Each structure stands twice: as C-alpha cells, then as structure tokens.
C-alpha cells in the first residue's frame, strides 16, 4: 500500500502519465487521427501504383500503335467501329 502511495506522489511519473494521456486522446494529432492518416497514405500509395501501371500500359500501347499499321487498323476497328468503304459492320450485343 505504501509503495502505491509513493508511486502516486511521484510528480515525474504523474507528469509523464498526464502528458501521455493528453497526446494520445486530446491533442490535434491524437492516435485516432494518426491511424486515419496512415490509412489514407496507404490508399493513396495504392492508387499511385495503379496509375503508374496504367500509364506504363498506355505508353506501350501508343508505341505499338505508332510503329505497326496493322495494330493501328485493328485498334480503330475494335474501338471506334471504323470500316473500309466496301465493308459492312454488324455489332452483336450480348445480353
């Protein structure tokens, strides 16, 4: 019992405990805010990685389209439904 009372009278320990409680719960950069910010940073990093992969894929597609005329024709036919003058296009929509 005396040991508990002497620990509670220690002003340094009480100061450390008080400051810790303040920083963890009441400060503008409290624990909950820090966890939310870490989650947001992870989400933004994932998005950055996704868009970096997309940019790489698109640039490789552009290089391929600029270097190969057959690929360019295939792309125009598939994406924009372009055709030659003597052709008919039938679009089949699956339901």
N, CA, C and O atoms as a GROMACS GRO file, in nm:
protein
  380
    1UNK      N    1   0.082  -0.119   0.000
    1UNK     CA    2   0.000   0.000   0.000
    1UNK      C    3   0.087   0.126   0.000
    1UNK      O    4   0.058   0.223  -0.070
    2UNK      N    5   0.195   0.122   0.081
    2UNK     CA    6   0.284   0.238   0.087
    2UNK      C    7   0.354   0.259  -0.047
    2UNK      O    8   0.382   0.372  -0.087
    3UNK      N    9   0.384   0.148  -0.115
    3UNK     CA   10   0.451   0.158  -0.243
    3UNK      C   11   0.361   0.226  -0.347
    3UNK      O   12   0.409   0.308  -0.426
    4UNK      N   13   0.232   0.193  -0.346
    4UNK     CA   14   0.137   0.255  -0.438
    4UNK      C   15   0.123   0.404  -0.408
    4UNK      O   16   0.118   0.485  -0.500
    5UNK      N   17   0.118   0.440  -0.284
    5UNK     CA   18   0.105   0.581  -0.244
    5UNK      C   19   0.231   0.656  -0.284
    5UNK      O   20   0.223   0.770  -0.330
    6UNK      N   21   0.348   0.595  -0.267
    6UNK     CA   22   0.471   0.665  -0.302
    6UNK      C   23   0.482   0.681  -0.455
    6UNK      O   24   0.537   0.780  -0.503
    7UNK      N   25   0.431   0.584  -0.532
    7UNK     CA   26   0.431   0.596  -0.678
    7UNK      C   27   0.337   0.709  -0.721
    7UNK      O   28   0.371   0.787  -0.810
    8UNK      N   29   0.221   0.718  -0.658
    8UNK     CA   30   0.126   0.823  -0.692
    8UNK      C   31   0.175   0.962  -0.651
    8UNK      O   32   0.128   1.061  -0.707
    9UNK      N   33   0.267   0.972  -0.555
    9UNK     CA   34   0.322   1.100  -0.514
    9UNK      C   35   0.438   1.145  -0.603
    9UNK      O   36   0.481   1.260  -0.595
   10UNK      N   37   0.487   1.056  -0.686
   10UNK     CA   38   0.599   1.089  -0.773
   10UNK      C   39   0.551   1.184  -0.882
   10UNK      O   40   0.473   1.146  -0.969
   11UNK      N   41   0.597   1.309  -0.878
   11UNK     CA   42   0.547   1.411  -0.969
   11UNK      C   43   0.594   1.387  -1.112
   11UNK      O   44   0.525   1.425  -1.206
   12UNK      N   45   0.708   1.325  -1.130
   12UNK     CA   46   0.758   1.298  -1.265
   12UNK      C   47   0.673   1.192  -1.335
   12UNK      O   48   0.639   1.205  -1.452
   13UNK      N   49   0.640   1.088  -1.262
   13UNK     CA   50   0.556   0.982  -1.317
   13UNK      C   51   0.417   1.037  -1.351
   13UNK      O   52   0.362   1.006  -1.457
   14UNK      N   53   0.361   1.117  -1.261
   14UNK     CA   54   0.229   1.176  -1.288
   14UNK      C   55   0.234   1.269  -1.410
   14UNK      O   56   0.140   1.274  -1.489
   15UNK      N   57   0.344   1.342  -1.424
   15UNK     CA   58   0.359   1.431  -1.539
   15UNK      C   59   0.367   1.351  -1.669
   15UNK      O   60   0.302   1.386  -1.768
   16UNK      N   61   0.445   1.245  -1.669
   16UNK     CA   62   0.458   1.159  -1.788
   16UNK      C   63   0.324   1.096  -1.822
   16UNK      O   64   0.286   1.092  -1.939
   17UNK      N   65   0.252   1.047  -1.725
   17UNK     CA   66   0.121   0.986  -1.748
   17UNK      C   67   0.023   1.091  -1.802
   17UNK      O   68  -0.051   1.064  -1.897
   18UNK      N   69   0.022   1.208  -1.743
   18UNK     CA   70  -0.068   1.314  -1.788
   18UNK      C   71  -0.039   1.356  -1.931
   18UNK      O   72  -0.130   1.371  -2.012
   19UNK      N   73   0.089   1.376  -1.962
   19UNK     CA   74   0.125   1.414  -2.098
   19UNK      C   75   0.093   1.303  -2.198
   19UNK      O   76   0.048   1.331  -2.310
   20UNK      N   77   0.115   1.180  -2.158
   20UNK     CA   78   0.083   1.068  -2.247
   20UNK      C   79  -0.066   1.062  -2.277
   20UNK      O   80  -0.106   1.043  -2.392
   21UNK      N   81  -0.149   1.078  -2.175
   21UNK     CA   82  -0.294   1.078  -2.194
   21UNK      C   83  -0.334   1.194  -2.285
   21UNK      O   84  -0.418   1.178  -2.373
   22UNK      N   85  -0.274   1.312  -2.263
   22UNK     CA   86  -0.306   1.428  -2.346
   22UNK      C   87  -0.270   1.403  -2.492
   22UNK      O   88  -0.350   1.431  -2.582
   23UNK      N   89  -0.151   1.352  -2.516
   23UNK     CA   90  -0.106   1.330  -2.654
   23UNK      C   91  -0.188   1.221  -2.722
   23UNK      O   92  -0.221   1.234  -2.840
   24UNK      N   93  -0.222   1.115  -2.650
   24UNK     CA   94  -0.294   1.003  -2.711
   24UNK      C   95  -0.440   1.038  -2.740
   24UNK      O   96  -0.493   0.994  -2.842
   25UNK      N   97  -0.506   1.113  -2.654
   25UNK     CA   98  -0.650   1.133  -2.667
   25UNK      C   99  -0.694   1.274  -2.705
   25UNK      O  100  -0.792   1.289  -2.777
   26UNK      N  101  -0.625   1.378  -2.659
   26UNK     CA  102  -0.679   1.513  -2.671
   26UNK      C  103  -0.605   1.605  -2.767
   26UNK      O  104  -0.660   1.708  -2.806
   27UNK      N  105  -0.487   1.573  -2.806
   27UNK     CA  106  -0.409   1.658  -2.894
   27UNK      C  107  -0.469   1.657  -3.035
   27UNK      O  108  -0.543   1.565  -3.069
   28UNK      N  109  -0.436   1.759  -3.117
   28UNK     CA  110  -0.490   1.761  -3.254
   28UNK      C  111  -0.431   1.649  -3.338
   28UNK      O  112  -0.489   1.613  -3.440
   29UNK      N  113  -0.318   1.595  -3.300
   29UNK     CA  114  -0.256   1.480  -3.368
   29UNK      C  115  -0.269   1.355  -3.281
   29UNK      O  116  -0.170   1.285  -3.258
   30UNK      N  117  -0.389   1.328  -3.234
   30UNK     CA  118  -0.410   1.215  -3.145
   30UNK      C  119  -0.396   1.082  -3.220
   30UNK      O  120  -0.376   1.080  -3.341
   31UNK      N  121  -0.407   0.976  -3.148
   31UNK     CA  122  -0.385   0.841  -3.202
   31UNK      C  123  -0.484   0.809  -3.314
   31UNK      O  124  -0.446   0.752  -3.416
   32UNK      N  125  -0.610   0.843  -3.296
   32UNK     CA  126  -0.712   0.814  -3.397
   32UNK      C  127  -0.682   0.888  -3.528
   32UNK      O  128  -0.696   0.832  -3.636
   33UNK      N  129  -0.642   1.014  -3.516
   33UNK     CA  130  -0.609   1.092  -3.635
   33UNK      C  131  -0.488   1.033  -3.707
   33UNK      O  132  -0.487   1.025  -3.830
   34UNK      N  133  -0.388   0.992  -3.633
   34UNK     CA  134  -0.269   0.932  -3.693
   34UNK      C  135  -0.303   0.804  -3.767
   34UNK      O  136  -0.251   0.779  -3.876
   35UNK      N  137  -0.389   0.721  -3.709
   35UNK     CA  138  -0.428   0.597  -3.775
   35UNK      C  139  -0.507   0.626  -3.903
   35UNK      O  140  -0.488   0.558  -4.004
   36UNK      N  141  -0.595   0.725  -3.899
   36UNK     CA  142  -0.671   0.762  -4.019
   36UNK      C  143  -0.578   0.815  -4.128
   36UNK      O  144  -0.596   0.783  -4.245
   37UNK      N  145  -0.479   0.894  -4.090
   37UNK     CA  146  -0.384   0.948  -4.188
   37UNK      C  147  -0.299   0.837  -4.249
   37UNK      O  148  -0.270   0.840  -4.369
   38UNK      N  149  -0.258   0.740  -4.168
   38UNK     CA  150  -0.181   0.626  -4.222
   38UNK      C  151  -0.263   0.546  -4.322
   38UNK      O  152  -0.212   0.501  -4.424
   39UNK      N  153  -0.392   0.529  -4.290
   39UNK     CA  154  -0.480   0.456  -4.381
   39UNK      C  155  -0.495   0.533  -4.512
   39UNK      O  156  -0.492   0.472  -4.620
   40UNK      N  157  -0.509   0.664  -4.505
   40UNK     CA  158  -0.521   0.746  -4.626
   40UNK      C  159  -0.392   0.742  -4.709
   40UNK      O  160  -0.398   0.736  -4.832
   41UNK      N  161  -0.277   0.745  -4.642
   41UNK     CA  162  -0.149   0.738  -4.714
   41UNK      C  163  -0.138   0.605  -4.786
   41UNK      O  164  -0.094   0.602  -4.901
   42UNK      N  165  -0.176   0.496  -4.722
   42UNK     CA  166  -0.170   0.364  -4.787
   42UNK      C  167  -0.262   0.361  -4.909
   42UNK      O  168  -0.224   0.309  -5.014
   43UNK      N  169  -0.382   0.416  -4.895
   43UNK     CA  170  -0.475   0.419  -5.007
   43UNK      C  171  -0.419   0.501  -5.123
   43UNK      O  172  -0.430   0.461  -5.238
   44UNK      N  173  -0.359   0.615  -5.093
   44UNK     CA  174  -0.301   0.699  -5.198
   44UNK      C  175  -0.182   0.632  -5.264
   44UNK      O  176  -0.162   0.646  -5.385
   45UNK      N  177  -0.102   0.559  -5.188
   45UNK     CA  178   0.010   0.486  -5.247
   45UNK      C  179  -0.039   0.376  -5.340
   45UNK      O  180   0.018   0.353  -5.446
   46UNK      N  181  -0.147   0.308  -5.300
   46UNK     CA  182  -0.204   0.204  -5.386
   46UNK      C  183  -0.256   0.265  -5.516
   46UNK      O  184  -0.237   0.209  -5.624
   47UNK      N  185  -0.323   0.381  -5.505
   47UNK     CA  186  -0.371   0.449  -5.625
   47UNK      C  187  -0.256   0.492  -5.714
   47UNK      O  188  -0.263   0.480  -5.836
   48UNK      N  189  -0.149   0.543  -5.653
   48UNK     CA  190  -0.033   0.586  -5.732
   48UNK      C  191   0.026   0.468  -5.808
   48UNK      O  192   0.060   0.481  -5.925
   49UNK      N  193   0.039   0.353  -5.741
   49UNK     CA  194   0.093   0.234  -5.808
   49UNK      C  195   0.002   0.189  -5.922
   49UNK      O  196   0.050   0.150  -6.028
   50UNK      N  197  -0.128   0.193  -5.899
   50UNK     CA  198  -0.223   0.154  -6.004
   50UNK      C  199  -0.209   0.245  -6.125
   50UNK      O  200  -0.200   0.197  -6.238
   51UNK      N  201  -0.206   0.376  -6.103
   51UNK     CA  202  -0.198   0.469  -6.214
   51UNK      C  203  -0.061   0.463  -6.283
   51UNK      O  204  -0.052   0.486  -6.403
   52UNK      N  205   0.044   0.432  -6.209
   52UNK     CA  206   0.175   0.416  -6.272
   52UNK      C  207   0.173   0.296  -6.368
   52UNK      O  208   0.229   0.303  -6.477
   53UNK      N  209   0.108   0.187  -6.327
   53UNK     CA  210   0.095   0.071  -6.415
   53UNK      C  211   0.011   0.105  -6.538
   53UNK      O  212   0.044   0.064  -6.650
   54UNK      N  213  -0.098   0.178  -6.517
   54UNK     CA  214  -0.183   0.217  -6.628
   54UNK      C  215  -0.107   0.306  -6.728
   54UNK      O  216  -0.120   0.289  -6.849
   55UNK      N  217  -0.030   0.400  -6.677
   55UNK     CA  218   0.050   0.487  -6.764
   55UNK      C  219   0.149   0.405  -6.845
   55UNK      O  220   0.167   0.428  -6.965
   56UNK      N  221   0.212   0.309  -6.779
   56UNK     CA  222   0.308   0.223  -6.850
   56UNK      C  223   0.239   0.144  -6.961
   56UNK      O  224   0.290   0.135  -7.072
   57UNK      N  225   0.122   0.088  -6.930
   57UNK     CA  226   0.048   0.010  -7.029
   57UNK      C  227   0.005   0.097  -7.147
   57UNK      O  228   0.015   0.056  -7.263
   58UNK      N  229  -0.042   0.216  -7.118
   58UNK     CA  230  -0.090   0.304  -7.224
   58UNK      C  231   0.025   0.351  -7.311
   58UNK      O  232   0.012   0.358  -7.433
   59UNK      N  233   0.139   0.385  -7.250
   59UNK     CA  234   0.253   0.428  -7.332
   59UNK      C  235   0.304   0.315  -7.419
   59UNK      O  236   0.346   0.339  -7.533
   60UNK      N  237   0.302   0.193  -7.369
   60UNK     CA  238   0.345   0.081  -7.454
   60UNK      C  239   0.246   0.058  -7.567
   60UNK      O  240   0.285   0.023  -7.678
   61UNK      N  241   0.116   0.078  -7.540
   61UNK     CA  242   0.016   0.067  -7.646
   61UNK      C  243   0.036   0.175  -7.751
   61UNK      O  244   0.025   0.149  -7.871
   62UNK      N  245   0.066   0.296  -7.707
   62UNK     CA  246   0.088   0.406  -7.802
   62UNK      C  247   0.210   0.378  -7.889
   62UNK      O  248   0.206   0.402  -8.010
   63UNK      N  249   0.317   0.327  -7.830
   63UNK     CA  250   0.435   0.293  -7.909
   63UNK      C  251   0.401   0.186  -8.013
   63UNK      O  252   0.446   0.194  -8.127
   64UNK      N  253   0.325   0.088  -7.972
   64UNK     CA  254   0.285  -0.019  -8.063
   64UNK      C  255   0.197   0.035  -8.176
   64UNK      O  256   0.213  -0.004  -8.292
   65UNK      N  257   0.105   0.124  -8.143
   65UNK     CA  258   0.017   0.181  -8.246
   65UNK      C  259   0.094   0.267  -8.344
   65UNK      O  260   0.063   0.267  -8.463
   66UNK      N  261   0.194   0.339  -8.296
   66UNK     CA  262   0.272   0.425  -8.384
   66UNK      C  263   0.368   0.347  -8.472
   66UNK      O  264   0.406   0.394  -8.579
   67UNK      N  265   0.407   0.229  -8.430
   67UNK     CA  266   0.507   0.154  -8.505
   67UNK      C  267   0.448   0.048  -8.598
   67UNK      O  268   0.514   0.006  -8.693
   68UNK      N  269   0.326   0.004  -8.574
   68UNK     CA  270   0.270  -0.106  -8.651
   68UNK      C  271   0.135  -0.065  -8.711
   68UNK      O  272   0.039  -0.047  -8.636
   69UNK      N  273   0.125  -0.050  -8.842
   69UNK     CA  274  -0.002  -0.008  -8.903
   69UNK      C  275  -0.114  -0.110  -8.889
   69UNK      O  276  -0.231  -0.073  -8.881
   70UNK      N  277  -0.081  -0.239  -8.885
   70UNK     CA  278  -0.185  -0.340  -8.868
   70UNK      C  279  -0.249  -0.330  -8.729
   70UNK      O  280  -0.370  -0.347  -8.715
   71UNK      N  281  -0.168  -0.302  -8.630
   71UNK     CA  282  -0.221  -0.284  -8.495
   71UNK      C  283  -0.309  -0.160  -8.489
   71UNK      O  284  -0.413  -0.160  -8.422
   72UNK      N  285  -0.269  -0.055  -8.557
   72UNK     CA  286  -0.349   0.068  -8.562
   72UNK      C  287  -0.484   0.041  -8.627
   72UNK      O  288  -0.587   0.089  -8.580
   73UNK      N  289  -0.484  -0.034  -8.735
   73UNK     CA  290  -0.610  -0.067  -8.802
   73UNK      C  291  -0.699  -0.152  -8.712
   73UNK      O  292  -0.820  -0.128  -8.704
   74UNK      N  293  -0.641  -0.250  -8.644
   74UNK     CA  294  -0.717  -0.335  -8.554
   74UNK      C  295  -0.778  -0.252  -8.441
   74UNK      O  296  -0.894  -0.271  -8.405
   75UNK      N  297  -0.699  -0.161  -8.386
   75UNK     CA  298  -0.747  -0.075  -8.277
   75UNK      C  299  -0.863   0.012  -8.325
   75UNK      O  300  -0.964   0.024  -8.256
   76UNK      N  301  -0.850   0.072  -8.443
   76UNK     CA  302  -0.956   0.159  -8.496
   76UNK      C  303  -1.083   0.080  -8.521
   76UNK      O  304  -1.193   0.129  -8.495
   77UNK      N  305  -1.070  -0.041  -8.572
   77UNK     CA  306  -1.187  -0.124  -8.599
   77UNK      C  307  -1.257  -0.165  -8.469
   77UNK      O  308  -1.380  -0.162  -8.461
   78UNK      N  309  -1.180  -0.204  -8.369
   78UNK     CA  310  -1.240  -0.254  -8.246
   78UNK      C  311  -1.297  -0.142  -8.159
   78UNK      O  312  -1.409  -0.153  -8.108
   79UNK      N  313  -1.223  -0.036  -8.143
   79UNK     CA  314  -1.264   0.070  -8.050
   79UNK      C  315  -1.364   0.167  -8.112
   79UNK      O  316  -1.461   0.206  -8.047
   80UNK      N  317  -1.342   0.206  -8.236
   80UNK     CA  318  -1.422   0.312  -8.296
   80UNK      C  319  -1.513   0.263  -8.408
   80UNK      O  320  -1.576   0.343  -8.477
   81UNK      N  321  -1.520   0.131  -8.426
   81UNK     CA  322  -1.605   0.069  -8.526
   81UNK      C  323  -1.584   0.128  -8.666
   81UNK      O  324  -1.680   0.145  -8.741
   82UNK      N  325  -1.461   0.158  -8.698
   82UNK     CA  326  -1.430   0.209  -8.831
   82UNK      C  327  -1.427   0.093  -8.931
   82UNK      O  328  -1.405  -0.023  -8.895
   83UNK      N  329  -1.452   0.128  -9.056
   83UNK     CA  330  -1.458   0.025  -9.160
   83UNK      C  331  -1.403   0.082  -9.289
   83UNK      O  332  -1.387   0.202  -9.306
   84UNK      N  333  -1.375  -0.009  -9.379
   84UNK     CA  334  -1.336   0.031  -9.514
   84UNK      C  335  -1.462   0.064  -9.593
   84UNK      O  336  -1.573   0.034  -9.549
   85UNK      N  337  -1.445   0.127  -9.709
   85UNK     CA  338  -1.562   0.172  -9.787
   85UNK      C  339  -1.649   0.056  -9.834
   85UNK      O  340  -1.771   0.071  -9.841
   86UNK      N  341  -1.592  -0.057  -9.864
   86UNK     CA  342  -1.670  -0.167  -9.920
   86UNK      C  343  -1.710  -0.270  -9.814
   86UNK      O  344  -1.740  -0.384  -9.849
   87UNK      N  345  -1.711  -0.235  -9.688
   87UNK     CA  346  -1.743  -0.329  -9.581
   87UNK      C  347  -1.868  -0.286  -9.506
   87UNK      O  348  -1.904  -0.168  -9.504
   88UNK      N  349  -1.934  -0.383  -9.444
   88UNK     CA  350  -2.046  -0.359  -9.353
   88UNK      C  351  -2.006  -0.410  -9.217
   88UNK      O  352  -1.936  -0.511  -9.205
   89UNK      N  353  -2.050  -0.340  -9.112
   89UNK     CA  354  -2.018  -0.381  -8.976
   89UNK      C  355  -2.147  -0.421  -8.906
   89UNK      O  356  -2.247  -0.350  -8.911
   90UNK      N  357  -2.143  -0.536  -8.842
   90UNK     CA  358  -2.254  -0.584  -8.762
   90UNK      C  359  -2.205  -0.592  -8.618
   90UNK      O  360  -2.109  -0.663  -8.588
   91UNK      N  361  -2.272  -0.518  -8.530
   91UNK     CA  362  -2.235  -0.517  -8.389
   91UNK      C  363  -2.330  -0.610  -8.315
   91UNK      O  364  -2.452  -0.593  -8.322
   92UNK      N  365  -2.273  -0.707  -8.246
   92UNK     CA  366  -2.352  -0.802  -8.170
   92UNK      C  367  -2.340  -0.767  -8.023
   92UNK      O  368  -2.230  -0.765  -7.967
   93UNK      N  369  -2.454  -0.740  -7.960
   93UNK     CA  370  -2.456  -0.703  -7.819
   93UNK      C  371  -2.506  -0.822  -7.740
   93UNK      O  372  -2.616  -0.871  -7.765
   94UNK      N  373  -2.428  -0.868  -7.646
   94UNK     CA  374  -2.469  -0.981  -7.563
   94UNK      C  375  -2.548  -0.930  -7.445
   94UNK      O  376  -2.512  -0.830  -7.382
   95UNK      N  377  -2.657  -0.999  -7.414
   95UNK     CA  378  -2.743  -0.959  -7.303
   95UNK      C  379  -2.731  -1.055  -7.189
   95UNK      O  380  -2.796  -1.037  -7.086
   0.00000   0.00000   0.00000
